[in-house]
């Protein structure tokens, strides 16, 4: 079972690498990363977990 899981994981990783080499996907990835970074820079205060 473990060997099969590793085979599937390596196949998926190879497909991801192939897709990321396409120019249209590179642009989408860059935009996603930009949006993600901007979302996380939102600032504000983080909850401390104290309810009092």
Secondary structure, DSSP 8 states (H G I E B T S, - for coil): -HHHHHHHHHHHHHHHHHHHTSHHHHHHHHHHHHHHHHHHT--S----S---
